[in-house]
Amino acid sequence: MLYMSEPTVVVRNWRDPDPHVGHESAIIWSIFRQRNAENSAPQNCLEHLTGLVKHALQGGQNSNLHQHDQVEQFYYVLKGSGEALIGEERFPVRAGSAAYLPPGVPHQFFAAPEEGWVEHLVVSCPVQREGSSSARVVNWREVLSETGAHGAAVGWPLLEAVDEPEPVTGQPCLLGFYYLTRQGLVRGKAADLHTHDDKEQVYYITEGWGTMIAGDEIYRIGEGDVVYLPRDVPHQILNEDCDGWLSYLIIS
């Protein structure tokens, strides 16, 4: 019988895996996958989420039309612009946009022809409960910032659960995820040290550099780094010496 080890903190950069081509014309880097008793590679660490990958599309190209039953996803555009087809509606997206894809709904990504490359994250989560949702698209620049939730971090709530008991300003659409938010720290500031006993999290660093304290370890992190945090791991992120913003996504 194969036993799965306890989940641990994993830090890697999206550039670490070798890319492959999928979904017709997307160049794909697989960053994290769900835990697998047959393959104990560190990147197979997710307990509840099923995948976190990065896609790159050359300007004028598109992915294939497809859908996922019992799985919801969101795109987060890191670079460039294009359109996300969700169901029968096409939504314009650009760097900083999050596009929510409900389970069972056909979707497709179109890169704008004038852009050299469009890069976006694709994050997947199973939906194991009754309920329905609808497509949502929001850009962090359109969201009012908030402070006080995590120390000195400035936050931009993007997506949140449909039944969040304490709703914030994110779009209420998620059925399996808890939330997606963007945060930032200026030089000399830090988020608070805290722990989640009910959710795993992934931090994706979008700009700048800083320090992540996770459990008993200290990690130097920068643009493109991705940190997996299992439940019950105390963690804190700090911007000690980056003159610009240390900005990052928190996927829960």
Stockholm file with secondary structure:
# STOCKHOLM 1.0

chainA/1-252         MLYMSEPTVVVRNWRDPDPHVGHESAIIWSIFRQRNAENSAPQNCLEHLTGLVKHALQGGQNSNLHQHDQVEQFYYVLKGSGEALIGEERFPVRAGSAAYLPPGVPHQFFAAPEEGWVEHLVVSCPVQREGSSSARVVNWREVLSETGAHGAAVGWPLLEAVDEPEPVTGQPCLLGFYYLTRQGLVRGKAADLHTHDDKEQVYYITEGWGTMIAGDEIYRIGEGDVVYLPRDVPHQILNEDCDGWLSYLIIS
#=GR chainA/1-252 SS CCCCCCCCCEEEETTSSCCEEETTTEEEEEEEEECBTTBCCTTEEESSCCEEEEEEEETTCBCCCBCCTTEEEEEEEEESEEEEEETTEEEEEETTEEEEECTTCCEEEEECTTCSEEEEEEEEEECCSSCCCCCEEEEGGGSCCEESSSTTCEEEEEEEETTCSSCCSSEEEESSCCEEEEEEECTTEECCCBCCSSCCEEEEEEESEEEEEETTEEEEEETTEEEEECTTCCEEEEESSCSSCEEEEEEC
#=GC SS_cons         CCCCCCCCCEEEETTSSCCEEETTTEEEEEEEEECBTTBCCTTEEESSCCEEEEEEEETTCBCCCBCCTTEEEEEEEEESEEEEEETTEEEEEETTEEEEECTTCCEEEEECTTCSEEEEEEEEEECCSSCCCCCEEEEGGGSCCEESSSTTCEEEEEEEETTCSSCCSSEEEESSCCEEEEEEECTTEECCCBCCSSCCEEEEEEESEEEEEETTEEEEEETTEEEEECTTCCEEEEESSCSSCEEEEEEC
//
